[in-house]
Amino acid sequence: MHDIVDLERRGVPGMFVASAQFVDAATAQANSLGFTDVARVFTPHPIQDRTDDEMRAYARDAFEAIVAAITQAP
């Protein structure tokens, strides 16, 4: 999160992808850094035991949201 905030403050679009387990943690950290509108996309959880095909499906499903997060103003 610190890296994304640093990028955004430098004028470089940034966002992060995490699994849904981390929604609350991401919100809390963004709030503590004073950057509540940091762009983020969440995928299903868990990911550690997913097959390569399942991970590719997660990526395909998240692709449009990721592109939108870095190309559109909040």
N, CA, C and O atoms as a Tinker XYZ file with bonds, in Angstrom:
   296  protein
     1  N      0.818000   -1.186000    0.000000    73     2
     2  CA     0.000000    0.000000    0.000000    64     1     3
     3  C      0.865000    1.255000    0.000000    63     2     4     5
     4  O      0.535000    2.236000   -0.667000    81     3
     5  N      1.964000    1.232000    0.740000    73     3     6
     6  CA     2.847000    2.400000    0.776000    64     5     7
     7  C      3.371000    2.724000   -0.621000    63     6     8     9
     8  O      3.445000    3.892000   -1.002000    81     7
     9  N      3.733000    1.704000   -1.377000    73     7    10
    10  CA     4.243000    1.925000   -2.733000    64     9    11
    11  C      3.191000    2.558000   -3.631000    63    10    12    13
    12  O      3.497000    3.462000   -4.408000    81    11
    13  N      1.962000    2.089000   -3.528000    73    11    14
    14  CA     0.886000    2.627000   -4.365000    64    13    15
    15  C      0.624000    4.085000   -4.014000    63    14    16    17
    16  O      0.456000    4.918000   -4.905000    81    15
    17  N      0.590000    4.394000   -2.741000    73    15    18
    18  CA     0.370000    5.772000   -2.309000    64    17    19
    19  C      1.507000    6.658000   -2.804000    63    18    20    21
    20  O      1.268000    7.771000   -3.272000    81    19
    21  N      2.751000    6.169000   -2.703000    73    19    22
    22  CA     3.902000    6.931000   -3.182000    64    21    23
    23  C      3.790000    7.194000   -4.680000    63    22    24    25
    24  O      4.024000    8.315000   -5.130000    81    23
    25  N      3.439000    6.186000   -5.446000    73    23    26
    26  CA     3.265000    6.367000   -6.889000    64    25    27
    27  C      2.209000    7.421000   -7.190000    63    26    28    29
    28  O      2.436000    8.334000   -7.984000    81    27
    29  N      1.068000    7.287000   -6.555000    73    27    30
    30  CA    -0.024000    8.233000   -6.803000    64    29    31
    31  C      0.380000    9.660000   -6.448000    63    30    32    33
    32  O      0.043000   10.598000   -7.171000    81    31
    33  N      1.085000    9.827000   -5.363000    73    31    34
    34  CA     1.517000   11.172000   -4.960000    64    33    35
    35  C      2.518000   11.757000   -5.949000    63    34    36    37
    36  O      2.654000   12.977000   -6.043000    81    35
    37  N      3.214000   10.906000   -6.681000    73    35    38
    38  CA     4.161000   11.356000   -7.712000    64    37    39
    39  C      3.482000   11.554000   -9.062000    63    38    40    41
    40  O      4.129000   11.936000  -10.037000    81    39
    41  N      2.174000   11.294000   -9.119000    73    39    42
    42  CA     1.433000   11.471000  -10.352000    64    41    43
    43  C      1.437000   10.253000  -11.263000    63    42    44    45
    44  O      1.024000   10.339000  -12.420000    81    43
    45  N      1.903000    9.114000  -10.746000    73    43    46
    46  CA     1.922000    7.879000  -11.517000    64    45    47
    47  C      0.726000    7.039000  -11.086000    63    46    48    49
    48  O      0.605000    6.696000   -9.909000    81    47
    49  N     -0.157000    6.704000  -12.019000    73    47    50
    50  CA    -1.322000    5.900000  -11.635000    64    49    51
    51  C     -0.889000    4.576000  -11.011000    63    50    52    53
    52  O     -0.010000    3.889000  -11.531000    81    51
    53  N     -1.501000    4.239000   -9.922000    73    51    54
    54  CA    -1.191000    2.984000   -9.247000    64    53    55
    55  C     -2.448000    2.359000   -8.691000    63    54    56    57
    56  O     -3.440000    3.039000   -8.427000    81    55
    57  N     -2.390000    1.068000   -8.521000    73    55    58
    58  CA    -3.503000    0.331000   -7.917000    64    57    59
    59  C     -2.947000   -0.996000   -7.442000    63    58    60    61
    60  O     -1.815000   -1.354000   -7.768000    81    59
    61  N     -3.736000   -1.723000   -6.676000    73    59    62
    62  CA    -3.274000   -3.033000   -6.243000    64    61    63
    63  C     -4.365000   -4.063000   -6.393000    63    62    64    65
    64  O     -5.554000   -3.748000   -6.444000    81    63
    65  N     -3.926000   -5.297000   -6.460000    73    63    66
    66  CA    -4.825000   -6.443000   -6.559000    64    65    67
    67  C     -4.543000   -7.331000   -5.356000    63    66    68    69
    68  O     -3.388000   -7.624000   -5.048000    81    67
    69  N     -5.593000   -7.753000   -4.687000    73    67    70
    70  CA    -5.464000   -8.652000   -3.538000    64    69    71
    71  C     -6.689000   -9.547000   -3.505000    63    70    72    73
    72  O     -7.683000   -9.295000   -4.186000    81    71
    73  N     -6.598000  -10.582000   -2.713000    73    71    74
    74  CA    -7.771000  -11.443000   -2.593000    64    73    75
    75  C     -8.762000  -10.819000   -1.605000    63    74    76    77
    76  O     -8.399000   -9.979000   -0.782000    81    75
    77  N     -9.990000  -11.241000   -1.707000    73    75    78
    78  CA   -11.089000  -10.645000   -0.943000    64    77    79
    79  C    -10.896000  -10.729000    0.568000    63    78    80    81
    80  O    -11.528000   -9.978000    1.311000    81    79
    81  N    -10.050000  -11.616000    1.023000    73    79    82
    82  CA    -9.774000  -11.737000    2.454000    64    81    83
    83  C     -9.195000  -10.436000    3.023000    63    82    84    85
    84  O     -9.270000  -10.192000    4.227000    81    83
    85  N     -8.620000   -9.611000    2.153000    73    83    86
    86  CA    -7.883000   -8.436000    2.616000    64    85    87
    87  C     -8.620000   -7.113000    2.429000    63    86    88    89
    88  O     -8.005000   -6.050000    2.512000    81    87
    89  N     -9.911000   -7.163000    2.182000    73    87    90
    90  CA   -10.699000   -5.935000    1.996000    64    89    91
    91  C    -10.588000   -5.039000    3.233000    63    90    92    93
    92  O    -10.252000   -3.861000    3.114000    81    91
    93  N    -10.865000   -5.580000    4.400000    73    91    94
    94  CA   -10.840000   -4.762000    5.621000    64    93    95
    95  C     -9.443000   -4.234000    5.918000    63    94    96    97
    96  O     -9.289000   -3.076000    6.308000    81    95
    97  N     -8.436000   -5.059000    5.742000    73    95    98
    98  CA    -7.056000   -4.633000    5.997000    64    97    99
    99  C     -6.644000   -3.529000    5.029000    63    98   100   101
   100  O     -5.990000   -2.564000    5.425000    81    99
   101  N     -7.022000   -3.667000    3.772000    73    99   102
   102  CA    -6.679000   -2.650000    2.775000    64   101   103
   103  C     -7.359000   -1.332000    3.098000    63   102   104   105
   104  O     -6.747000   -0.270000    2.983000    81   103
   105  N     -8.601000   -1.392000    3.494000    73   103   106
   106  CA    -9.336000   -0.179000    3.854000    64   105   107
   107  C     -8.697000    0.494000    5.061000    63   106   108   109
   108  O     -8.508000    1.711000    5.071000    81   107
   109  N     -8.367000   -0.290000    6.070000    73   107   110
   110  CA    -7.749000    0.271000    7.276000    64   109   111
   111  C     -6.400000    0.916000    6.959000    63   110   112   113
   112  O     -6.097000    2.001000    7.455000    81   111
   113  N     -5.598000    0.255000    6.141000    73   111   114
   114  CA    -4.286000    0.821000    5.826000    64   113   115
   115  C     -4.419000    2.063000    4.960000    63   114   116   117
   116  O     -3.701000    3.041000    5.172000    81   115
   117  N     -5.318000    2.042000    3.994000    73   115   118
   118  CA    -5.534000    3.232000    3.167000    64   117   119
   119  C     -5.983000    4.405000    4.032000    63   118   120   121
   120  O     -5.520000    5.531000    3.849000    81   119
   121  N     -6.873000    4.142000    4.963000    73   119   122
   122  CA    -7.329000    5.198000    5.867000    64   121   123
   123  C     -6.196000    5.727000    6.722000    63   122   124   125
   124  O     -6.075000    6.937000    6.913000    81   123
   125  N     -5.362000    4.834000    7.241000    73   123   126
   126  CA    -4.265000    5.272000    8.108000    64   125   127
   127  C     -3.216000    6.079000    7.347000    63   126   128   129
   128  O     -2.517000    6.905000    7.934000    81   127
   129  N     -3.107000    5.838000    6.041000    73   127   130
   130  CA    -2.162000    6.595000    5.218000    64   129   131
   131  C     -2.786000    7.865000    4.645000    63   130   132   133
   132  O     -2.119000    8.643000    3.963000    81   131
   133  N     -4.071000    8.067000    4.929000    73   131   134
   134  CA    -4.752000    9.258000    4.434000    64   133   135
   135  C     -5.030000    9.205000    2.946000    63   134   136   137
   136  O     -5.134000   10.246000    2.296000    81   135
   137  N     -5.151000    8.020000    2.405000    73   135   138
   138  CA    -5.361000    7.855000    0.962000    64   137   139
   139  C     -6.515000    6.892000    0.748000    63   138   140   141
   140  O     -6.339000    5.787000    0.235000    81   139
   141  N     -7.684000    7.328000    1.146000    73   139   142
   142  CA    -8.845000    6.435000    1.175000    64   141   143
   143  C     -9.328000    6.014000   -0.204000    63   142   144   145
   144  O    -10.034000    5.013000   -0.326000    81   143
   145  N     -8.965000    6.755000   -1.244000    73   143   146
   146  CA    -9.468000    6.419000   -2.574000    64   145   147
   147  C     -8.459000    5.653000   -3.426000    63   146   148   149
   148  O     -8.584000    5.622000   -4.651000    81   147
   149  N     -7.463000    5.037000   -2.795000    73   147   150
   150  CA    -6.502000    4.246000   -3.558000    64   149   151
   151  C     -7.246000    3.162000   -4.346000    63   150   152   153
   152  O     -8.110000    2.472000   -3.806000    81   151
   153  N     -6.903000    3.026000   -5.612000    73   151   154
   154  CA    -7.587000    2.065000   -6.481000    64   153   155
   155  C     -7.201000    0.646000   -6.082000    63   154   156   157
   156  O     -6.043000    0.360000   -5.779000    81   155
   157  N     -8.196000   -0.236000   -6.088000    73   155   158
   158  CA    -7.953000   -1.617000   -5.689000    64   157   159
   159  C     -8.948000   -2.541000   -6.377000    63   158   160   161
   160  O    -10.081000   -2.160000   -6.671000    81   159
   161  N     -8.504000   -3.742000   -6.621000    73   159   162
   162  CA    -9.359000   -4.782000   -7.193000    64   161   163
   163  C     -9.139000   -6.036000   -6.361000    63   162   164   165
   164  O     -8.003000   -6.404000   -6.061000    81   163
   165  N    -10.227000   -6.680000   -5.995000    73   163   166
   166  CA   -10.122000   -7.893000   -5.184000    64   165   167
   167  C    -10.570000   -9.106000   -5.985000    63   166   168   169
   168  O    -11.535000   -9.048000   -6.748000    81   167
   169  N     -9.857000  -10.191000   -5.798000    73   167   170
   170  CA   -10.170000  -11.459000   -6.446000    64   169   171
   171  C    -10.736000  -12.410000   -5.394000    63   170   172   173
   172  O    -10.652000  -12.123000   -4.200000    81   171
   173  N    -11.302000  -13.518000   -5.810000    73   171   174
   174  CA   -11.776000  -14.498000   -4.827000    64   173   175
   175  C    -10.635000  -15.013000   -3.945000    63   174   176   177
   176  O     -9.469000  -15.000000   -4.339000    81   175
   177  N    -10.991000  -15.452000   -2.777000    73   175   178
   178  CA   -10.035000  -15.988000   -1.809000    64   177   179
   179  C    -10.444000  -17.413000   -1.482000    63   178   180   181
   180  O    -11.643000  -17.691000   -1.453000    81   179
   181  N     -9.550000  -18.302000   -1.241000    73   179   182
   182  CA    -8.097000  -18.180000   -1.243000    64   181   183
   183  C     -7.522000  -18.378000   -2.646000    63   182   184   185
   184  O     -8.203000  -18.860000   -3.551000    81   183
   185  N     -6.253000  -17.994000   -2.803000    73   183   186
   186  CA    -5.595000  -18.201000   -4.085000    64   185   187
   187  C     -4.455000  -19.207000   -4.014000    63   186   188   189
   188  O     -4.044000  -19.741000   -5.045000    81   187
   189  N     -3.942000  -19.472000   -2.837000    73   187   190
   190  CA    -2.738000  -20.291000   -2.742000    64   189   191
   191  C     -2.907000  -21.720000   -3.231000    63   190   192   193
   192  O     -1.923000  -22.344000   -3.626000    81   191
   193  N     -4.099000  -22.250000   -3.218000    73   191   194
   194  CA    -4.282000  -23.628000   -3.654000    64   193   195
   195  C     -4.994000  -23.730000   -5.004000    63   194   196   197
   196  O     -5.510000  -24.791000   -5.357000    81   195
   197  N     -5.021000  -22.648000   -5.743000    73   195   198
   198  CA    -5.673000  -22.634000   -7.046000    64   197   199
   199  C     -4.737000  -23.174000   -8.128000    63   198   200   201
   200  O     -3.518000  -23.025000   -8.050000    81   199
   201  N     -5.328000  -23.795000   -9.119000    73   199   202
   202  CA    -4.546000  -24.290000  -10.246000    64   201   203
   203  C     -4.158000  -23.120000  -11.152000    63   202   204   205
   204  O     -4.690000  -22.018000  -11.016000    81   203
   205  N     -3.242000  -23.365000  -12.063000    73   203   206
   206  CA    -2.869000  -22.327000  -13.022000    64   205   207
   207  C     -4.079000  -21.876000  -13.831000    63   206   208   209
   208  O     -4.245000  -20.681000  -14.077000    81   207
   209  N     -4.913000  -22.804000  -14.243000    73   207   210
   210  CA    -6.107000  -22.442000  -15.000000    64   209   211
   211  C     -7.060000  -21.578000  -14.178000    63   210   212   213
   212  O     -7.639000  -20.622000  -14.694000    81   211
   213  N     -7.217000  -21.912000  -12.910000    73   211   214
   214  CA    -8.079000  -21.098000  -12.040000    64   213   215
   215  C     -7.504000  -19.697000  -11.863000    63   214   216   217
   216  O     -8.248000  -18.716000  -11.860000    81   215
   217  N     -6.192000  -19.597000  -11.717000    73   215   218
   218  CA    -5.565000  -18.284000  -11.563000    64   217   219
   219  C     -5.712000  -17.460000  -12.843000    63   218   220   221
   220  O     -5.938000  -16.251000  -12.783000    81   219
   221  N     -5.585000  -18.107000  -13.989000    73   219   222
   222  CA    -5.799000  -17.393000  -15.246000    64   221   223
   223  C     -7.248000  -16.892000  -15.335000    63   222   224   225
   224  O     -7.495000  -15.788000  -15.819000    81   223
   225  N     -8.179000  -17.683000  -14.880000    73   223   226
   226  CA    -9.587000  -17.260000  -14.880000    64   225   227
   227  C     -9.787000  -16.062000  -13.958000    63   226   228   229
   228  O    -10.505000  -15.125000  -14.307000    81   227
   229  N     -9.158000  -16.085000  -12.785000    73   227   230
   230  CA    -9.243000  -14.931000  -11.879000    64   229   231
   231  C     -8.697000  -13.683000  -12.576000    63   230   232   233
   232  O     -9.290000  -12.607000  -12.496000    81   231
   233  N     -7.564000  -13.838000  -13.256000    73   231   234
   234  CA    -6.951000  -12.704000  -13.946000    64   233   235
   235  C     -7.858000  -12.186000  -15.061000    63   234   236   237
   236  O     -8.046000  -10.977000  -15.200000    81   235
   237  N     -8.414000  -13.088000  -15.845000    73   235   238
   238  CA    -9.341000  -12.667000  -16.906000    64   237   239
   239  C    -10.543000  -11.930000  -16.313000    63   238   240   241
   240  O    -10.973000  -10.903000  -16.840000    81   239
   241  N    -11.075000  -12.457000  -15.225000    73   239   242
   242  CA   -12.247000  -11.838000  -14.603000    64   241   243
   243  C    -11.934000  -10.445000  -14.042000    63   242   244   245
   244  O    -12.806000   -9.577000  -14.016000    81   243
   245  N    -10.713000  -10.236000  -13.602000    73   243   246
   246  CA   -10.335000   -8.966000  -12.980000    64   245   247
   247  C     -9.761000   -7.966000  -13.977000    63   246   248   249
   248  O     -9.626000   -6.787000  -13.650000    81   247
   249  N     -9.425000   -8.405000  -15.171000    73   247   250
   250  CA    -8.694000   -7.571000  -16.126000    64   249   251
   251  C     -9.351000   -6.220000  -16.375000    63   250   252   253
   252  O     -8.694000   -5.187000  -16.250000    81   251
   253  N    -10.617000   -6.208000  -16.721000    73   251   254
   254  CA   -11.283000   -4.933000  -17.033000    64   253   255
   255  C    -11.295000   -3.988000  -15.831000    63   254   256   257
   256  O    -11.110000   -2.781000  -15.990000    81   255
   257  N    -11.509000   -4.523000  -14.647000    73   255   258
   258  CA   -11.514000   -3.684000  -13.440000    64   257   259
   259  C    -10.121000   -3.116000  -13.170000    63   258   260   261
   260  O     -9.987000   -1.977000  -12.724000    81   259
   261  N     -9.091000   -3.909000  -13.440000    73   259   262
   262  CA    -7.716000   -3.436000  -13.244000    64   261   263
   263  C     -7.400000   -2.306000  -14.216000    63   262   264   265
   264  O     -6.877000   -1.266000  -13.815000    81   263
   265  N     -7.712000   -2.507000  -15.482000    73   263   266
   266  CA    -7.466000   -1.464000  -16.470000    64   265   267
   267  C     -8.244000   -0.200000  -16.118000    63   266   268   269
   268  O     -7.704000    0.903000  -16.198000    81   267
   269  N     -9.492000   -0.352000  -15.735000    73   267   270
   270  CA   -10.297000    0.809000  -15.343000    64   269   271
   271  C     -9.695000    1.523000  -14.137000    63   270   272   273
   272  O     -9.711000    2.752000  -14.069000    81   271
   273  N     -9.173000    0.768000  -13.202000    73   271   274
   274  CA    -8.616000    1.367000  -11.976000    64   273   275
   275  C     -7.408000    2.237000  -12.265000    63   274   276   277
   276  O     -7.161000    3.202000  -11.541000    81   275
   277  N     -6.653000    1.923000  -13.299000    73   275   278
   278  CA    -5.459000    2.731000  -13.582000    64   277   279
   279  C     -5.661000    3.744000  -14.711000    63   278   280   281
   280  O     -4.770000    4.546000  -14.993000    81   279
   281  N     -6.811000    3.710000  -15.347000    73   279   282
   282  CA    -7.024000    4.644000  -16.459000    64   281   283
   283  C     -8.154000    5.629000  -16.242000    63   282   284   285
   284  O     -8.312000    6.567000  -17.024000    81   283
   285  N     -8.937000    5.438000  -15.202000    73   283   286
   286  CA   -10.068000    6.324000  -14.946000    64   285   287
   287  C     -9.871000    7.058000  -13.620000    63   286   288   289
   288  O     -9.359000    6.502000  -12.649000    81   287
   289  N    -10.285000    8.300000  -13.609000    73   287   290
   290  CA   -10.219000    9.083000  -12.364000    64   289   291
   291  C    -11.201000    8.504000  -11.368000    63   290   292   293
   292  O    -12.267000    8.016000  -11.744000    81   291
   293  N    -10.832000    8.562000  -10.069000    73   291   294
   294  CA   -11.748000    8.049000   -9.038000    64   293   295
   295  C    -13.044000    8.810000   -8.964000    63   294   296
   296  O    -13.903000    8.487000   -8.144000    81   295
